[in-house]
Amino acid sequence: MKLIGPGVVWVAALLASMLSLQRLFAADHADGTLEQLLLLPGSLVLVVLAKVTAHWLTSGLALLVTTPLLAAQYGMDASALGVLAAALLLGSPVLSLIGAIGAALTLGLRSSGVLLSLLVLPLYVPVLIFGAGACNAAQAGLPFLAPLLWLGAALVLALVLAPLACAAALRISLS
């Protein structure tokens, strides 16, 4: 039971992120707010970053808060719990940022849910591997810093590039 715990928690993070991605920009697109946001003199990147932050607060942070309960359910020790929490803190924002790009690319399409899943799931795989791998390494007494550093690098890269790509995709989907 101890060995599958990190994987189950990361699949829960994946599903929590995926459930609300399709509606990330859909309401703003349907009522015309997105067109108005494009006309603002401010940067669309900041609006995208605010929406992604709100998405992470509702999906990723909730899972991060319940991590001790989930770890106790699977019999994980305290050191593995700390690594799991650190990995979720680094990796779950990456899931939201990558998902926002997919949501912006599929905005306005009829069957966008399936296409969104096909676009973002392959990009989620490295995050899930490094997140669960760090916790499994901590449980086995192996060095776990390298997967956490890879997650940190992915977070920095996603924070820099994902809002720009998402804003560009929103401009394309509205033109």
N, C-alpha and C positions, 0 to 999 in steps of 0.2 A: 504494500500500500504506500510505503514511503517513496518508492521509486516513481510511481505514476503521479504523485501529487503535483509537482511542478508543471508537468505537461497538462494536467487537467486545469490548473489555474491559468495557464497561458492560453488554452483553448477557450476558456471562459472570457478572457480579455479580448481575444479575437472576435468571439461572437457578440460581446457587448459593444465592441466598436463597429462591427458590421451592421448591427440591427438598425442603427439610426443614421447611417451614412447617406442613404438614399434621400432622406428628408433634410439634409444639411443645408442645401440651397434651394430646395424645391418650393418651399412656401414663399420665399423672396422672389423667385422666378414667376410663380403663378400670379402674385398680386402686383407685379411691376416694381417692387422695391429694388430689385437688383439693377434695373435700368437706371433708377434714380441714384443708386450708389455709384454707378459708373460715371455719372455726371458730376459728382462731388469733386471739389478741387483737391480734396485730400487723397491719400493713397488708398487704392483698393487692397493693397497688400495688408495694410493694418486692419481693414475690415475682415479680410479672410483670416488673419491671425486671431482676431477676437472671436470669430465664429468657431475656429478650430479649438481655441482655448475653452470655450463654453462646451463644445462637444467632449473634450477630454475631462472637464470637470464633472460632467454627468455620467460618463461611462468609465473612464480610467481611474479617476480618483475614488469613485465608489468601490471599485474592486480593490484598490490599494488599501482602503480603510478596512475592508473585510479580510484582508490577507492573513492576519493572525488567527482568525477563526478558521479559515480554510486550511491553514498550515496545521493547526491543532487537530482538525478533522482527519488529516492524512498522516498524523504522527510524526511530523517533521520536527527536528530539534531547533534550538534557538539560533544557532549559527546559520542554518539553512534558511530560516525564516528571515533573517536580516538580508541575506543575499537575494532571496526571492523578492523582498520589498524593494531593495535597491534596483533589481532588474526590472521590476514593474514600473518603478519611478522613471527609469531611463527609457524603457521600451514602449510603454503604453502611449506616450505622446507621439512617438514615431508612427504607431498604428493610426492615430487620428490624423496626422499630417499626410501620410500616404493616402489614406482613405479620402481626404478632402480633394486631392488631385483627381482621383477616380470619380468622385461625386460631381466635380466641376466638368470633367470631360463627358460624362453621360447625362448632363442636365438637359432636360427637355425631350429625351428619347422615350419611346413608348415602353419598351422592355428594358429599362435601364438597370433594374435590379440584378439580372443575370449577367449583363455586360459589366456592371460594376464589380461583381464578384470575380469574374474572369480577369479583369484588369488588376485588381489589388491583391488577390490571394497569392500569386507568385511573388509579389514584392514583400508580403508579410512573412514568408517562410524564413528568411535569415533572422529576422527579429525574434521569431518564435524559437528557432534553434539556439541562438545565443542566450536568450532569456532562460529557457528551460535547462540548457547546458550548464549555465553558471550555477544554478541551484543544485543540479545533480552532481556537479563537481564538488560543491561545498559539502554535500551529504556524504560523498565518498572520501572526503579528506584531501582532495586534490586541489591544485591552485585554480581559483575561480576568477581572478582579477582580469585575465585576458578577455573573456566573453563580456564582462561588464565594461571594459574599455571599448570594445567594438560597439556595444550598445550606445555608449556615450558618443562615440564618433558618428554613429548613425543619427543620433538625436541632433547633434550640431549640424550635420549635413542637411537633415530634413528641415530644421528650423531656418536655415539660410535659403534653401532652394524651393521647398514645397510651397510657401506662400507666393513666391514669384510665379511658379508654374501654375498654381491654382488661379491666380489673378489673370494670367494670360489665357488659360482655358475658359474662364468665365467670359472674358471679352470675346473670344472666338465663338462660344456657344450662343452669345447674344447678338452676334452680327449676322 
